[in-house]
Every structure is written in structure tokens, then in C-alpha cells.
Amino acid sequence: MASFSKNKTVREEPLTPDEALAKLEFFCAYRERCPWEVRQKLRELGIGGETAEQIYGVLEADGFFNEARFAEAYAGGKFRVNQWGRVRIRLELQQRHIAPHLIRQALESIDEETYVAVLKQLIGKKRQQLGAGARENAKIAAAIIRAGYEPELVFRYL
């Protein structure tokens, strides 16, 4: 009976620069990446020094990643798909070392009317689950604030 190991096989010889470049091109083409993620992947593959900088430069020059493009896509996607609020999106982008002005631009790209509509919808869903009352309102507010919405907005529409 064959047994399968979850561990990836360890490669004895290091990747050549061309192999590493091909892996990173695929990594960047799979979904939008930020510069920090590309550098992390280089370290993960055991590539450092001048070789890492050359590969990073080639990927950047060829447009495989772009910090502004990543910030826009990330903010829009997390809002639309996961219904995250601006606070959580900002924190996640900061963890990925995105420049503050790009974070501001990405958050401004979220339509205000849609943002408020989603917030109201989330409050409505929570109200159906928990009911109405002072204690329930506190629980609803806490849950929505944890999802990354601004407390002043939550309390305004609650």
C-alpha cells in the first residue's frame, strides 16, 4: 500500500536564476501580488543577494507586480467579496507594507453609497440573527466593528 506524505520533497540543488524567474512569473501571474509578497517568495525559494535583486528588477520592469494596482485590487476585492470595512482593509494593506498614499487611494476607490448600503445590509442580517434591543445592538455593533467598519458609521446606522 502506497503512503503519501504531505511534506514537499526537498530539492538538493538550489534553483537556477532562470528557474526562479519562471516560478516567480507564475506566482505573480496567478493573482495580483505586492512587492513585499514577491520579496517573501524570493526568500522562501532560498534566493538572496544580487540574484534576488536582479529577478525582482526583471519582474518589476515587466509589470508582473505593481503596488498601486495591488492596493486597488485588494481593497475592491475584500470589500466586494468579503464585505470588509475600510479599517480592516487599511490594516491588511499596512501589513503588506503598502505606501500610505496608495492605501488612501485604494480606500477612496470604494464607492461611498455602496459602502453604506453594505453596512446597512450587514446590520440587517445581524438584527435578524440576534433580534432587537439594547444588548443585541451592542453585540451587532461589536460584530460589525470587528469586520472593519468605522465605529461612528456603525452607530449612526444602528
Secondary structure by P-SEA (a helix, b strand, c coil): cbbbbcccccccccccaaaaaaaaaaaaaaccccaaaaaaaaaaaccccaaaaaaaaaaaaaccccaaaaaaaaaaaaaacccccaaaaaaaaaaacccaaaaaaaaaaccaaaaaaaaaaaaaaaaaaccccaaaaaaaaaaaaaacccaaaaaaac
